Amino acid sequence: MTRAKTMILLGLAALGLTACNTIAGIGRDMRAAGQAVEETAEDVRR
């Protein structure tokens, strides 16, 4: 029973770490998209 609980906790920890990396990646993608929109707006304004 203890081994099963340990395995479940390790699995949840691994999923949690993966989710953090995914969310960080989404944040970087959104920042890059925002910069592209900003640069395009500046080009149009000129």
C-alpha positions as a Python dict, from the first residue, in 0.01 Angstrom:
ca = {
    (1, 'M'): (0, 0, 0),
    (2, 'T'): (281, 244, 83),
    (3, 'R'): (459, 169, -243),
    (4, 'A'): (143, 242, -441),
    (5, 'K'): (101, 577, -265),
    (6, 'T'): (464, 664, -335),
    (7, 'M'): (425, 582, -703),
    (8, 'I'): (109, 790, -726),
    (9, 'L'): (281, 1087, -559),
    (10, 'L'): (581, 1058, -792),
    (11, 'G'): (348, 1046, -1093),
    (12, 'L'): (161, 1356, -977),
    (13, 'A'): (487, 1540, -915),
    (14, 'A'): (607, 1455, -1267),
    (15, 'L'): (281, 1579, -1417),
    (16, 'G'): (305, 1899, -1214),
    (17, 'L'): (656, 1971, -1339),
    (18, 'T'): (551, 1904, -1697),
    (19, 'A'): (258, 2142, -1663),
    (20, 'C'): (490, 2419, -1537),
    (21, 'N'): (712, 2382, -1844),
    (22, 'T'): (409, 2386, -2073),
    (23, 'I'): (268, 2700, -1913),
    (24, 'A'): (607, 2870, -1934),
    (25, 'G'): (627, 2783, -2303),
    (26, 'I'): (283, 2928, -2366),
    (27, 'G'): (390, 3248, -2191),
    (28, 'R'): (696, 3280, -2414),
    (29, 'D'): (486, 3219, -2726),
    (30, 'M'): (231, 3481, -2623),
    (31, 'R'): (507, 3733, -2552),
    (32, 'A'): (660, 3670, -2895),
    (33, 'A'): (320, 3710, -3062),
    (34, 'G'): (263, 4036, -2875),
    (35, 'Q'): (599, 4170, -2987),
    (36, 'A'): (519, 4081, -3349),
    (37, 'V'): (188, 4266, -3328),
    (38, 'E'): (360, 4565, -3168),
    (39, 'E'): (627, 4577, -3438),
    (40, 'T'): (365, 4553, -3713),
    (41, 'A'): (167, 4836, -3555),
    (42, 'E'): (479, 5052, -3541),
    (43, 'D'): (552, 4978, -3910),
    (44, 'V'): (199, 5077, -4009),
    (45, 'R'): (214, 5394, -3804),
    (46, 'R'): (530, 5513, -3988),
}
